[in-house]
Amino acid sequence: MSTSSKPSTDNGGLTHFDSTGQAHMVDVGGKTETRRVAVASGVIRMQPATLAIIGSGTAKKGDVLGIARIAAIMAAKRTSDLIPLCHPLALTHVSVEFEIQTDDASVLCTARVETTGKTGVEMEALTAVQIGLLTVYDMCKAVDKTMVMTDICVTEKRGGKSDITMARP
């Protein structure tokens, strides 16, 4: 059985597979260190009464958005422990914001992650958003089991070979 770790050029651009289709961690050793920034966001929709509880701060488990913010920051820092082929990164900044949207009974979570390094921080930003929204769900599920997390995406990526800016869905 082959255990080659040579990257493949015929894998359709999927960099986490070698020439035999085996998963491997991408070699970033030859890349230049640059300032890397990624912004991701996502939404959790819920019953209006649940949103009112979050907004008023009267949830039985405490400050829902404050705790979700801490969980999201912690998750960004631990992304390489959760996603098997992510590089461990020394993050220089993580910020997480929550916006209550009464018009559609939802909470928007936006995470901004920064580092100076050889690989991007998109996975860290996406992980922060997901865990932030999961924490909102966990803290409110006793009163609303119909919550839905949706529209999780990277909206900005800077540094490295390519930059993107994308409007939220």
Buried (B, 14 or more C-beta within 10 A) or exposed (E): EEEEEEBBEEEEEEBBBBBEEBEBEBEBEEEEEBEBBBBBBBBBBBBEEBBBBBEEEEBEEEEBBEBBBEBBBBBBBBBBEEEEEBBEBEBBEBBBBBEEEEEEBBBBBBBBBBBEBBBBBBBBBBBBBBBBBBBBBBBBEEBBEEBEBEBBBBBBBBBBEEEEEEEEE
